[in-house]
Amino acid sequence: MMPKFMQIISDDGNSILLKGINLKVMGREIPSTNHKGYGLKLILKDRKVIKCILYMYDRNTEIEYIIG
């Protein structure tokens, strides 16, 4: 999977939620950088990532990755 441009939506200390964005150059969106269909949630324990959830909103799909 190619890298996705994302912004932080929330960080409550136990998890960080990222949501895909469109990249803009000089105020214009670049069509090939439409990443709004993706999200990522990092689940933390003692500020270390223990699980990641990849959201593919346009496919109504979630994929969980467990670390360790």
C-alpha positions in Angstrom: 0.0 0.0 0.0 1.2 3.5 -0.8 1.7 6.1 1.9 -1.4 8.1 2.7 -1.6 11.8 3.8 -3.4 11.9 7.1 -4.2 14.4 9.9 -4.6 13.7 13.6 -8.3 13.8 14.6 -7.9 12.8 18.3 -5.3 11.8 20.8 -6.7 10.8 24.2 -3.5 9.2 25.6 -4.8 5.7 25.0 -5.3 5.9 21.2 -4.5 8.2 18.3 -7.0 8.5 15.4 -5.8 9.6 12.0 -8.0 10.4 9.0 -6.9 10.6 5.3 -6.9 14.0 3.6 -6.5 15.4 0.1 -3.2 17.1 -0.6 -3.5 20.7 -1.7 -0.9 22.7 -3.6 -1.6 26.4 -3.9 -5.2 25.9 -2.8 -5.9 23.2 -5.5 -6.5 19.6 -4.6 -4.4 17.1 -6.4 -6.7 14.2 -7.6 -4.2 11.4 -7.1 -3.8 12.3 -3.4 -7.4 11.7 -2.4 -6.9 9.7 0.8 -10.2 10.5 2.5 -11.3 6.9 2.2 -8.6 5.8 4.8 -8.2 6.1 8.5 -5.8 4.6 11.1 -6.2 4.1 14.8 -3.2 3.4 17.0 -4.0 1.8 20.3 -1.4 2.6 23.0 -0.2 1.2 26.3 2.3 3.3 28.2 2.5 5.5 25.0 3.7 2.5 22.9 1.7 1.1 20.0 0.2 -2.3 20.8 -2.4 -2.5 18.0 -3.2 -0.6 14.7 -6.5 -0.6 13.0 -6.6 0.4 9.3 -10.0 1.7 8.1 -11.0 1.6 4.5 -14.2 3.7 4.7 -15.2 3.3 1.0 -15.1 -0.5 1.4 -16.6 -0.6 4.9 -13.5 -2.6 6.0 -11.3 -2.7 9.1 -8.0 -4.5 9.3 -6.4 -5.0 12.8 -2.7 -5.4 13.2 -1.5 -6.7 16.6 2.0 -5.8 17.6 4.2 -8.0 19.8 
